Amino acid sequence: MKRNLARIHLKTIKRGGKENRLIRITYELSSENPEKYRITEPYEIREAKSGDLYYWGYDIAKEQIRQFRILDIASARITAEHYQPRWDIKV
């Protein structure tokens, strides 16, 4: 189930990057620290040595590039807001 959701989130992130639109993700931090949402500019998807996929996006609130493990993303949705890319987009 989680892998199926990850595929859907991956498609959403890629589409947002191609359309230069912000992505709102809800991210599972840990069992003690429940989900939080982030508004991000999508830039890159990378595969770790472990085989896990990571999403690299600019976190608007934190004003820095962040990585998010795709399997830990609870939801991802494209917003109506466009952004001007800071770097090359590789999604």
N, C-alpha and C positions, 0 to 999 in steps of 0.2 A: 504494500500500500504506500509506504513512504517513498519508495523508488518511483512509483507511478506519479506521485505528486511532484517529486523532484524533476521529472521530465517535463511536466506542465510548467513548473516555475522556470525551468531553463528556457523553454520556448518564449515565455513572457518576457524574461530578461533580454533575450536576443532581439525580440521584436522592439522593445523599448530602446535598445541601443541603436538599431537600424533607423528608428524614427526620431532619435534624439529626444526622447520623452522620459521624464522622471519615473522611477519605479518606487512603489511603496511596498516594502517587505515587512512581514511580521517574522521575527526571528526567535527561536527557542534558545535561550542563553544557558540555562541549567535547570535541574529539578528544583533547586532552592530559589532560583531567580526566574520568574515566569517570563512569558513572551514580551518582547518590546517591538515597537515598529520603528522603521527607519525610512526616510525619504532619500533615495540615492540616484546618482547619475551612473548608468551602467557603462562600464569600460571593458572588462575582460573576464573570460572564463578560463580557468587554468586547471589542469589535472595534477594532483599531488603524486608523489612517489607511491603513496598508499592506494592510489586509484580513485580517491575521492575528488569530486569536482568542487572548485571554489569560485565564487563570484567576487570580483573586485569592482567596487563602486565607490564613488565619492559620496560620503555621508554629509548631507547638507547641514544637519544640526551640529555635528562634531567638527565640521570644516576640515576633513581629512579623508584620504583614501582608506578604505577598510576592506577586509576580506570576510566573506561569509560562506560557510560550508553549505553547499546546495541542499544536502539532506537535512540540515537544521532550519531551513526556511519553512515556516508553517504556511505562509501565503505570500503571493506576489501579484501585484496588479499595476498596470500601466496607468499613470495619471494623465490628465489633460495637458499638463504643463510641459513645455519644451525647454531644453537647455542648450547652451552653447558649449560644445565639448572643449575641455581643458587639454586633453591628450587624444591620441589616436584611439579609436574604438575598435576592439578586437573580440567582438562577440559573435 
